[in-house]
C-alpha cells in the first residue's frame, strides 16, 4: 500500500469495535485513501467479509490479541501485538498519513509515535450510537 496516502485503523476486540472500524475504512477508501485495518486477533479477523478484503484500497494486518478486555498487569498478548505492529511499520518504505485508534487499543499510540505517525482516537461506541439515531 502507498505509505503517504495510507491510514492505519486499529480496531479493538469484538464485533462492536470491528464493524465501525471497517465502515470507517470503507468511508476513507471511497475518498481514495489506502486503509489498513489492524485486527487484534485471528478469531476476529474471520469476521471480516470478503467484500472488505477484495477492495484494492483496503487491507488487513493481524496482530496478536487476547480473547477478552485488557486486564491490569503484564499482558503477554499485548507485548506480542506490539512487536507485530512494530514489524509491520518497520516494513513500510513511507510513513503512513496517520493512525486512527480504537479507544480500547490506546497502548498502540506509543508505537505509532515511535515511527512519527500522527494518532487520532476513535470511540467506536460513539459511532454505533450515531448510527442508531
C-alpha positions as CSV (number, residue, x, y, z in Angstrom):
1,X,0.0,0.0,0.0
2,X,1.1,3.6,-0.6
3,X,2.5,4.9,2.7
4,X,1.9,8.7,2.3
5,X,-1.7,8.1,1.4
6,X,-2.2,5.2,3.8
7,X,-4.2,5.4,7.0
8,X,-4.0,2.7,9.7
9,X,-7.2,1.9,11.5
10,X,-6.7,-0.1,14.7
11,X,-9.8,-1.9,15.9
12,X,-10.4,-3.2,19.4
13,X,-11.5,-6.8,20.1
14,X,-15.1,-7.7,19.4
15,X,-17.7,-7.1,16.7
16,X,-18.9,-3.8,18.2
17,X,-15.4,-2.5,17.6
18,X,-14.7,-4.2,14.3
19,X,-17.8,-3.1,12.3
20,X,-17.5,0.7,12.9
21,X,-13.8,0.4,12.1
22,X,-14.5,-1.4,8.8
23,X,-17.1,1.2,8.0
24,X,-14.6,4.0,8.7
25,X,-12.1,2.2,6.4
26,X,-14.7,1.9,3.6
27,X,-15.6,5.6,4.0
28,X,-11.9,6.6,3.8
29,X,-11.3,4.3,0.8
30,X,-14.2,5.9,-1.0
31,X,-12.1,9.1,-0.8
32,X,-9.1,7.3,-2.4
33,X,-7.1,6.7,0.9
34,X,-5.4,3.4,1.3
35,X,-6.7,1.9,4.6
36,X,-5.0,-0.8,6.6
37,X,-7.3,-2.3,9.3
38,X,-5.2,-3.6,12.2
39,X,-7.1,-6.6,13.8
40,X,-6.0,-7.8,17.2
41,X,-6.9,-11.5,16.9
42,X,-7.2,-14.2,14.4
43,X,-10.7,-15.1,15.7
44,X,-11.9,-11.6,15.0
45,X,-10.3,-11.5,11.6
46,X,-12.5,-14.4,10.4
47,X,-15.5,-11.9,10.8
48,X,-14.1,-9.6,8.1
49,X,-16.3,-10.1,4.9
50,X,-14.6,-10.9,1.6
51,X,-16.1,-7.7,0.1
52,X,-13.9,-5.7,2.5
53,X,-10.7,-7.7,1.7
54,X,-11.3,-7.5,-2.1
55,X,-11.3,-3.7,-2.0
56,X,-8.0,-2.7,-3.6
57,X,-7.8,0.3,-1.2
58,X,-8.3,-1.7,1.9
59,X,-6.1,-4.3,3.6
60,X,-5.8,-6.0,6.9
61,X,-3.0,-6.7,9.3
62,X,-3.4,-9.3,12.0
63,X,-1.6,-8.8,15.4
64,X,-1.7,-10.9,18.5
65,X,-4.7,-10.3,20.7
66,X,-6.4,-11.7,23.8
67,X,-9.9,-13.1,23.9
68,X,-11.1,-10.5,26.5
69,X,-10.8,-6.9,27.5
70,X,-7.4,-5.6,28.8
71,X,-6.6,-6.6,32.3
72,X,-4.3,-4.9,34.8
73,X,-0.7,-6.1,34.9
74,X,1.6,-7.5,32.3
75,X,-0.1,-8.9,29.2
76,X,1.9,-11.3,27.0
77,X,-0.6,-10.8,24.2
78,X,-0.1,-7.0,24.3
79,X,3.7,-7.4,24.2
80,X,3.4,-9.8,21.1
81,X,0.9,-7.4,19.5
82,X,3.3,-4.5,19.9
83,X,6.0,-6.5,18.3
84,X,3.7,-7.5,15.4
85,X,2.7,-3.8,14.8
86,X,6.3,-2.6,15.0
87,X,7.3,-5.2,12.5
88,X,4.5,-4.0,10.1
89,X,5.5,-0.4,10.4
90,X,9.2,-1.1,10.0
91,X,8.4,-2.8,6.7
92,X,6.9,0.3,5.2
93,X,9.0,2.4,2.9
94,X,6.9,5.5,3.6
95,X,5.3,6.8,6.8
96,X,1.6,6.4,6.9
97,X,-0.5,9.6,6.9
98,X,-2.0,8.8,10.3
99,X,-3.3,6.1,12.6
100,X,-6.9,6.1,13.8
101,X,-7.0,4.1,17.1
102,X,-10.0,2.5,18.8
103,X,-10.1,3.7,22.4
104,X,-9.6,0.1,23.6
105,X,-6.2,0.0,21.8
106,X,-4.8,3.2,23.2
107,X,-1.5,1.4,24.0
108,X,-0.7,1.3,20.3
109,X,-0.3,5.1,20.3
110,X,3.3,4.9,21.6
111,X,4.2,2.5,18.8
112,X,2.9,4.8,16.1
113,X,4.6,7.8,17.7
114,X,7.9,5.9,17.6
115,X,7.5,6.0,13.8
116,X,6.4,9.6,13.8
117,X,2.8,8.7,12.7
118,X,0.1,11.1,14.0
119,X,-2.6,9.4,16.0
120,X,-6.4,10.1,16.2
121,X,-8.6,8.5,18.8
122,X,-11.8,6.7,17.7
123,X,-14.6,5.9,20.1
124,X,-16.4,3.0,18.4
125,X,-19.4,3.1,20.8
126,X,-20.0,6.6,19.7
127,X,-20.1,5.5,16.1
128,X,-22.6,2.8,17.0
129,X,-24.8,5.3,18.9
130,X,-24.7,7.8,16.0
131,X,-25.7,5.0,13.5
132,X,-28.8,4.1,15.6
133,X,-30.2,7.6,15.5
